[in-house]
Amino acid sequence: MMSIQNKHIASRIPFILSFLFTKGIVFFTPLLLADLLDQEVFGKLEYALAGLGFVLNAFINLGVPGGYPYFLLREKGVEVRKGFALHLVWLASLFFCNQLAFFVFGLQAEWYMSFNVAFIIANQVFYSTRLKSHERSTMAIYFDSGIYLLLLVLFLLFYFQLLPVSLETINYVLLGYASVYMVAGLRSFIYTNKQAIFSQYRRILKYSLNVMLGTFLIFLLTASGRILVEYFFSYEEVGVYAYYFRISAVSVMVYQMVAILYFRKLYTFPPKLLDRYYSWFFIMMGVLSLSVFYIAPYILNEFSVFFSNTYQDYKDVYFLLCFQMVMWIATALNSSIIDRENLAKKNNLWFLLLIIAGLIVLFFLKGSLTTFLLVFVHMSVIFLAALIQYRTLKTKGILFKKSILALTTLYAIAAIWFFSVL
């Protein structure tokens, strides 16, 4: 028995090492760029990278990546697999239109960058999901982190003054990387057997469009912080917000490792078992977030000028973001169950109403709005989104009582902090 367990652990070592390497790059690269770039340029990069670009990816991807594990693992529909090649042509056509909009019609540079980033992330998500569905987890995390590996190279080129530090340089480097995906997608389509490929793609879209709308809305709920901060404040404020968002995301990195490692099991484990696992996971991530929050000043004050210059003014924002990450993890884990049970359609109207309600609250508070207040409202909206997902699962007799209790407890801790320092 011990020999089998040892072999199992040994088989995971390449994945764990690769994960630590790539996610370390994901974590540290934006922090390095924050100290190197002008604050407005950094804000625009973050706006594209994890704001508008991240949200748009969910829209242009049409929910198709979510269809891959559904058809392969749930429906055993191996014959529809070649229909996914047509999706890469769809993405390539959008990428081409973005080039026309920028080089011919003068689209603003930050919007152009956001659309290119959306195209890159859409491809990364597609290839990564396909690899995870075939239990090729190690390769999947390199696709997940591809754009950050590129940004690390770009940082080094900036640091050693081999390229001029500017938004224009970033745009052209991202354009080159995106072009690789375009060529790869068209090549995949050319070498795919095209018999009945359109009917297969329609079958995929029939399932995935509901997933797309649900994914788009949940991304809009969870990843719109940078968009909201830019709208109500400025790109400079986006840069500061994004910095603390990044350093509060340690728990998200742990979630991503677990989600990749056990991707197939999320589609096969019974809900009662998942409820127990999820509830403990939420508590563990809450404890981890708090621990990092209290340790971070002792480390980052020594290494980051950006942190030392902004920490006192933004430590309360940082605290709330630590808990917001756990709420985000909950919605992401719930989405996997929602998709496997084909319940995405039932969520969408409630998500739309929640987005409208959240925006009404923010506009009502506009005269006295601060980043701290905005983050609390945003965190509350994400928490409510998770409760909506639990309600939807309940309609099918799937109960997550322990998870709801754990998540509500963490939200209550964050709310008490908010009102104590307001």
C-alpha positions in Angstrom: 0.0 0.0 0.0 2.8 2.4 0.9 4.5 1.6 -2.3 1.4 2.6 -4.3 1.0 5.8 -2.3 4.6 6.7 -2.9 4.3 6.1 -6.6 1.2 8.3 -6.7 3.0 11.1 -4.9 6.0 10.7 -7.1 3.8 10.9 -10.2 2.5 14.3 -9.0 6.0 15.9 -8.4 6.5 17.2 -12.0 3.1 18.8 -11.8 3.7 20.4 -8.4 7.1 21.7 -9.4 5.7 23.1 -12.7 2.8 24.7 -10.9 5.0 26.4 -8.3 7.3 27.7 -11.1 4.5 29.0 -13.3 2.2 30.4 -10.6 5.3 32.0 -9.0 5.7 33.8 -12.2 2.0 34.7 -12.4 2.3 36.1 -8.8 5.5 38.0 -9.0 5.7 39.3 -12.6 2.9 42.0 -12.1 4.5 43.1 -8.9 7.9 43.5 -10.6 6.2 45.5 -13.4 4.5 47.7 -10.9 7.8 49.0 -9.7 9.1 49.4 -13.2 6.2 50.9 -15.2 4.6 54.3 -14.8 1.6 53.9 -12.6 -0.9 54.8 -15.3 0.7 52.4 -17.8 0.7 49.6 -15.2 -3.0 50.4 -14.6 -3.8 50.1 -18.3 -1.9 46.8 -18.5 -3.9 45.4 -15.5 -7.1 46.8 -16.9 -6.5 44.8 -20.1 -4.9 41.8 -18.4 -7.3 41.0 -15.6 -10.1 43.4 -16.1 -11.7 44.1 -19.5 -9.6 41.5 -21.3 -10.4 38.8 -18.8 -14.1 39.5 -18.9 -14.2 39.7 -22.7 -12.5 36.3 -23.0 -15.6 34.7 -21.5 -17.8 36.4 -24.1 -15.8 35.7 -27.2 -15.1 32.1 -26.1 -18.8 31.4 -26.4 -18.6 28.9 -23.4 -17.0 26.4 -25.8 -14.1 25.4 -23.4 -16.7 24.3 -20.9 -18.3 22.1 -23.5 -15.2 20.1 -24.0 -15.2 18.2 -20.6 -19.0 18.1 -20.7 -19.0 16.2 -24.0 -15.9 14.1 -23.3 -16.5 13.2 -19.7 -20.2 13.6 -19.1 -21.7 12.7 -22.5 -18.9 10.5 -23.8 -19.3 12.3 -27.1 -15.9 11.6 -28.7 -17.3 12.1 -32.2 -18.0 15.8 -31.7 -14.4 16.5 -30.7 -13.3 17.7 -34.2 -16.1 20.4 -34.1 -13.9 22.3 -31.6 -11.4 23.0 -34.4 -13.9 25.4 -36.0 -13.9 27.4 -32.7 -10.3 28.3 -33.3 -11.3 29.9 -36.6 -13.9 32.0 -34.9 -11.3 33.3 -32.5 -8.9 34.0 -35.3 -11.5 36.0 -37.2 -12.1 38.2 -34.1 -8.4 38.7 -33.7 -8.1 39.8 -37.4 -11.0 42.3 -36.9 -9.2 43.8 -33.9 -6.1 44.5 -36.0 -8.3 46.2 -38.6 -9.9 48.3 -35.9 -6.5 49.5 -34.6 -4.3 49.8 -37.6 -7.0 51.1 -40.0 -9.7 52.8 -37.9 -7.5 54.0 -35.0 -8.9 52.1 -32.0 -7.5 53.4 -28.7 -4.4 51.5 -27.6 -5.8 50.3 -24.2 -8.9 48.9 -25.9 -6.7 47.3 -28.6 -4.6 45.7 -25.9 -7.7 44.5 -24.0 -9.0 42.7 -27.1 -5.7 41.1 -27.9 -5.4 39.9 -24.3 -9.0 38.5 -24.5 -8.0 36.6 -27.6 -4.9 35.2 -25.9 -6.7 34.2 -22.7 -9.5 32.6 -24.8 -7.0 30.4 -26.5 -5.1 29.6 -23.3 -8.4 28.6 -21.6 -9.4 26.4 -24.6 -6.1 24.5 -24.8 -5.7 24.3 -21.1 -9.3 22.8 -20.6 -8.6 20.3 -23.4 -5.4 19.2 -21.8 -7.0 19.0 -18.3 -9.8 16.9 -19.7 -7.2 14.3 -20.8 -5.4 14.6 -17.5 -2.3 16.3 -19.0 -2.3 18.7 -16.0 1.4 19.7 -16.2 1.2 20.9 -19.8 -2.1 22.7 -19.0 -0.7 25.0 -16.4 1.9 26.2 -18.9 -0.9 27.2 -21.2 -2.8 28.8 -18.3 0.3 31.0 -17.4 1.5 31.7 -20.9 0.9 35.4 -21.0 2.7 35.9 -17.7 5.7 34.0 -18.9 5.8 36.4 -21.8 5.4 39.4 -19.5 8.3 38.1 -17.4 10.5 38.1 -20.5 9.2 41.5 -21.3 10.1 42.7 -17.8 13.7 41.5 -18.2 14.0 43.2 -21.6 12.7 46.4 -20.0 15.0 46.0 -16.9 18.1 45.6 -19.0 17.0 48.4 -21.3 16.8 46.2 -24.4 13.4 47.5 -25.2 11.8 51.0 -24.6 9.4 50.9 -21.6 6.1 52.0 -23.1 2.5 50.9 -23.7 3.3 50.7 -27.4 6.1 48.1 -26.8 3.8 46.0 -24.6 1.1 46.1 -27.4 3.5 44.9 -30.1 4.9 42.1 -27.9 1.3 40.9 -27.1 0.5 41.2 -30.8 3.4 38.8 -31.7 2.3 36.3 -29.0 -1.3 36.4 -30.1 -0.3 35.8 -33.7 1.2 32.5 -32.7 -2.1 31.4 -31.4 -3.8 32.6 -34.6 -1.5 30.6 -36.8 -1.8 27.5 -34.6 -5.6 27.6 -34.7 -5.7 28.0 -38.5 -3.2 25.1 -38.9 -5.3 22.9 -36.6 -8.4 23.6 -38.7 -6.7 22.9 -42.0 -5.5 19.5 -40.8 -8.9 18.5 -39.3 -11.4 16.2 -41.0 -14.2 18.6 -41.9 -16.9 16.1 -42.5 -20.0 17.3 -40.5 -17.8 19.8 -38.7 -20.4 22.6 -38.8 -23.2 20.4 -37.4 -20.9 19.2 -34.6 -19.9 22.8 -33.8 -23.7 23.7 -33.7 -24.2 20.9 -31.3 -21.4 22.2 -29.1 -22.8 25.8 -29.3 -26.3 24.6 -28.3 -24.8 23.5 -25.0 -22.1 26.1 -24.6 -24.1 29.3 -25.2 -25.9 29.0 -21.9 -22.5 28.3 -20.3 -21.1 31.3 -22.1 -23.7 33.7 -20.8 -23.3 32.2 -17.3 -19.5 32.4 -17.5 -19.6 35.9 -18.9 -21.9 37.1 -16.1 -19.9 35.4 -13.4 -16.7 36.8 -14.7 -18.4 40.2 -14.9 -19.4 39.8 -11.2 -16.0 38.5 -10.0 -13.4 40.1 -12.3 -14.9 43.6 -12.9 -13.1 45.3 -10.0 -10.5 46.9 -12.3 -13.2 48.1 -14.7 -15.2 49.6 -11.8 -12.2 51.3 -10.3 -11.2 52.8 -13.7 -14.8 54.0 -14.3 -15.2 55.7 -10.9 -11.6 56.7 -10.3 -8.6 56.5 -12.7 -6.0 54.2 -14.3 -3.6 55.1 -11.5 -6.1 53.9 -8.9 -6.5 50.7 -11.0 -2.8 50.1 -10.7 -2.9 50.3 -6.9 -6.0 48.2 -6.7 -4.6 45.6 -9.0 -1.4 45.4 -7.0 -3.2 44.5 -3.8 -5.5 42.3 -5.7 -2.5 40.3 -6.9 -0.9 39.9 -3.5 -4.2 38.9 -1.9 -4.6 36.1 -4.5 -2.3 33.5 -2.8 -5.4 31.5 -1.9 -6.5 31.6 -5.6 -3.2 30.0 -6.6 -3.8 27.2 -4.2 -7.3 26.7 -5.5 -6.0 26.6 -9.1 -3.5 23.9 -8.2 -6.2 21.8 -6.6 -8.7 22.5 -9.5 -6.2 21.4 -12.1 -5.0 18.4 -10.2 -8.5 17.1 -9.6 -10.2 18.5 -12.7 -11.9 15.2 -13.7 -13.0 14.4 -10.2 -15.0 17.7 -10.0 -17.1 16.1 -12.8 -17.5 12.7 -11.1 -17.5 13.2 -7.2 -20.9 13.1 -5.5 -22.2 16.5 -4.3 -22.3 15.4 -0.6 -18.6 14.6 -0.7 -17.8 17.8 -2.5 -19.7 19.8 0.1 -17.6 18.5 2.9 -14.4 19.1 0.9 -15.4 22.6 -0.2 -16.4 23.7 3.3 -13.0 22.7 4.7 -11.2 24.2 1.7 -13.0 27.6 2.2 -11.9 27.7 5.9 -8.3 26.7 5.0 -8.2 29.5 2.3 -9.6 32.0 4.8 -6.9 31.1 7.3 -4.2 31.2 4.6 -5.4 34.7 3.4 -5.3 36.1 7.0 -1.9 34.6 7.6 -0.5 36.2 4.4 -2.1 39.5 5.2 -0.3 39.8 8.5 3.0 38.4 7.2 3.2 40.4 3.9 4.3 43.8 5.4 7.4 42.2 7.0 8.5 40.9 3.6 7.2 43.3 0.9 8.3 46.4 2.7 11.9 45.3 2.1 11.5 44.5 -1.6 8.8 46.7 -3.1 8.8 50.5 -3.1 5.2 50.3 -4.5 4.1 48.4 -1.4 5.9 50.6 1.1 4.5 53.8 -0.5 0.9 52.6 -0.5 0.4 50.0 2.2 -0.8 52.4 5.0 -3.5 53.9 2.8 -4.6 50.5 1.3 -4.2 47.9 4.1 -8.0 47.8 4.7 -8.6 47.3 1.0 -6.0 44.6 1.0 -7.8 42.9 4.0 -11.2 42.8 2.2 -9.6 41.5 -1.0 -8.1 38.6 0.9 -11.7 37.5 1.8 -13.0 38.4 -1.6 -10.7 35.8 -3.1 -12.4 33.1 -1.1 -15.8 34.3 -2.4 -14.4 34.1 -5.9 -13.1 30.6 -5.3 -16.5 29.5 -4.2 -18.2 30.8 -7.4 -15.5 29.1 -9.5 -16.0 25.7 -7.7 -19.8 26.1 -7.9 -19.6 26.8 -11.6 -18.0 23.4 -12.2 -21.0 21.7 -10.6 -23.5 24.0 -12.3 -21.9 23.2 -15.7 -21.8 19.5 -15.2 -25.5 19.4 -14.1 -26.4 21.6 -17.1 -28.0 24.3 -14.9 -26.2 27.4 -16.2 -29.4 28.8 -17.8 -31.2 28.9 -14.4 -28.5 31.2 -13.0 -28.3 33.8 -15.7 -31.3 35.9 -14.9 -30.4 36.1 -11.3 -26.8 37.0 -12.1 -28.0 39.8 -14.4 -30.3 41.2 -11.7 -27.5 41.0 -9.2 -25.2 43.0 -11.6 -27.8 45.7 -12.1 -28.5 45.9 -8.3 -24.7 46.2 -7.6 -24.3 49.0 -10.1 -27.4 50.8 -8.7 -25.8 50.7 -5.2 -22.4 52.0 -6.5 -24.1 54.9 -8.4 -26.2 55.7 -5.4 -22.9 55.9 -3.3 -21.0 57.7 -6.0 -20.7 60.9 -4.1 -19.0 59.2 -1.1 -17.4 56.3 -2.9 -13.9 55.2 -2.0 -11.9 52.2 -3.2 -12.5 50.6 0.3 -16.3 51.0 0.0 -16.2 49.8 -3.7 -14.3 46.6 -2.7 -16.8 45.9 0.1 -19.8 46.2 -2.3 -18.0 44.1 -4.9 -17.2 41.4 -2.4 -20.8 41.4 -1.2 -22.0 40.9 -4.7 -19.7 38.0 -5.3 -20.9 36.4 -2.0 -24.5 36.8 -3.2 -23.6 35.2 -6.5 -22.3 32.1 -4.7 -25.6 32.0 -2.7 -27.5 32.2 -6.0 -25.5 29.2 -7.3 -26.3 27.2 -4.2 -30.0 28.1 -4.7 -29.8 26.8 -8.2 -28.2 23.6 -7.2 -30.9 23.1 -4.5 -33.6 23.1 -7.3 -32.1 19.8 -8.4 -31.8 18.4 -4.9 -28.1 19.2 -4.5 -27.4 20.7 -1.1 -24.2 22.4 0.0 -25.1 23.3 3.6 -21.6 23.0 5.1 -20.1 25.1 2.3 -22.8 27.8 2.8 -22.1 27.9 6.5 -18.3 28.2 6.0 -18.6 30.9 3.3 -21.1 32.9 5.4 -18.8 32.8 8.4 -15.9 34.2 6.4 -18.1 36.9 4.9 -19.3 37.9 8.3 -15.7 38.3 9.5 -14.9 40.6 6.6 -18.1 42.6 7.1 -17.3 43.1 10.8 -13.8 44.4 9.8 -15.4 46.8 7.3 -17.9 48.4 9.6 -15.3 48.6 12.4 -13.0 50.8 10.3 -15.5 52.6 8.2 
